[in-house]
Amino acid sequence: MKALEIDSSLAEAHTTLADTYQYYDWDFPKAEQEYHKAIAANPNYPTAHQWYSEFLMEMGRNEEAISEARRALELDPLSLIIGSQMGDALYRAGRTDEAIEQ
């Protein structure tokens, strides 16, 4: 919160706040709102897309999760964790062959 008080446009701070709302407070509407703020602040921040993808998977919104994971992977194609996230999103969407390929 202090980081956002200093600079409300920090994508990293919005992403971390979203993660806090998601996993600690279980306030899913606020979490999604913060993910949107993070991506609006910096659409090229791969972690925001990755974590938002995880959020979407947990909400059962698998196709949206795949889209966010794909965007994260485009931004950071060498990231092992993002590649794994992409595979997980594909698997949860029932796209097993694509998940195995990923």
C-alpha positions in Angstrom: 0.0 0.0 0.0 2.9 2.3 0.8 4.3 1.8 -2.8 0.9 2.8 -4.2 0.7 5.8 -2.0 4.0 7.0 -3.4 3.2 6.1 -7.0 -0.3 4.8 -7.9 0.9 3.8 -11.4 3.2 1.0 -10.3 2.1 -2.2 -12.1 4.2 -4.3 -9.8 2.5 -2.9 -6.7 -1.0 -3.4 -8.2 0.0 -7.0 -9.1 1.1 -7.8 -5.6 -2.0 -6.2 -4.1 -4.1 -8.3 -6.4 -2.3 -11.4 -5.3 -2.9 -10.4 -1.7 -6.6 -9.9 -2.2 -6.8 -13.3 -4.1 -4.9 -15.6 -1.7 -5.1 -13.9 1.7 -8.4 -12.0 1.7 -10.3 -14.1 -0.8 -11.7 -10.9 -2.2 -11.9 -12.0 -5.8 -13.6 -8.8 -7.2 -10.9 -6.6 -5.7 -8.2 -9.0 -6.9 -9.5 -8.8 -10.5 -9.8 -5.0 -10.2 -6.1 -4.8 -9.2 -5.0 -7.1 -12.0 -6.8 -4.9 -14.5 -5.1 -1.8 -13.0 -1.7 -3.5 -13.2 -2.1 -4.5 -16.8 -3.4 -1.0 -17.7 -0.4 0.6 -15.9 2.1 -1.6 -17.8 0.7 -4.0 -20.4 4.2 -5.3 -21.0 4.7 -6.6 -17.5 4.7 -10.4 -17.9 4.1 -11.2 -14.2 0.8 -9.3 -14.2 -0.4 -11.4 -17.1 0.9 -14.6 -15.5 -0.7 -14.1 -12.1 -3.9 -12.9 -13.7 -3.9 -16.1 -15.7 -3.6 -18.1 -12.5 -6.5 -16.1 -11.0 -8.7 -16.8 -14.1 -7.9 -20.5 -13.9 -9.1 -20.5 -10.3 -12.3 -18.7 -11.3 -12.9 -21.4 -13.9 -12.4 -19.0 -16.8 -10.0 -21.2 -18.7 -10.0 -19.7 -22.2 -9.3 -16.2 -20.7 -6.6 -17.8 -18.6 -5.0 -19.3 -21.7 -5.1 -15.8 -23.4 -3.4 -14.2 -20.4 -0.8 -16.9 -20.2 -0.1 -16.6 -23.9 0.4 -12.9 -23.5 2.8 -13.4 -20.6 4.7 -16.0 -22.7 4.9 -13.6 -25.6 6.5 -11.0 -23.3 8.9 -13.4 -21.7 9.3 -16.5 -23.9 12.2 -17.9 -21.9 10.5 -17.9 -18.6 10.1 -21.4 -17.3 7.4 -20.5 -14.8 5.3 -18.7 -17.4 5.8 -21.7 -19.8 4.6 -24.0 -17.0 1.6 -21.6 -16.4 0.7 -21.9 -20.1 0.8 -25.7 -19.9 -1.4 -25.7 -16.8 -3.9 -23.3 -18.3 -4.2 -25.6 -21.4 -4.5 -28.7 -19.2 -7.3 -27.2 -17.1 -9.1 -26.2 -20.3 -9.1 -29.8 -21.4 -6.6 -29.2 -24.2 -4.3 -32.0 -23.1 -2.4 -32.5 -26.3 -1.5 -28.8 -26.4 -0.6 -28.9 -22.7 1.8 -31.8 -23.3 3.4 -30.0 -26.2 3.8 -26.9 -24.1 
